[in-house]
Amino acid sequence: MPIRDMCRQHRAAGLVMAAAVLLAGCDYWPPALQTQIEQLRTELQTVTMEKAQLQNQMTSLTKAKDDLQMQVDDLSRTNRDKSTLIASLQSSVSTLQERLAKSAKPVAAKAPIAKVPPKPVVKTAQKAPVKKKTLTKSAVH
């Protein structure tokens, strides 16, 4: 048992020392590691700025999309209204054409009843053309 107790004591001491090192931290950083940390910080700042720019672009594109969607909705509504108006006007035109056709039939039927006989054409004799006298220089003085 004494050997087992010693192993447990060494393990416990090792854990205490490891915890002390972790809690105390390390003040020495090798130069290569410091350079790498600075590069990572710079990259992090660059990526953070790019993220902010992309979020701004996304916000503006979302707003533009919403504006365009509103325009599409307005145009669709206008198109639907105009289609309804066109259908109504076409119906009115067809109704008026039917009325016109019905009202033209009785007039056409009455026209043959009140037929007037055509007048006879009388031919007159043609007159001979009149000859013009030409003036000569001696007659003009």
Secondary structure, DSSP 8 states (H G I E B T S, - for coil): -HHHHHHHHHHHHHHHHHHHHHHH------HHHHHHHHHHHHHHHHHHHHHHHHHHHHHHHHHHHHHHHHHHHHHHHHHHHHHHHHHHHHHHHHHHHHHHHHHHHHHHHHHHHT----------------------HHHH-
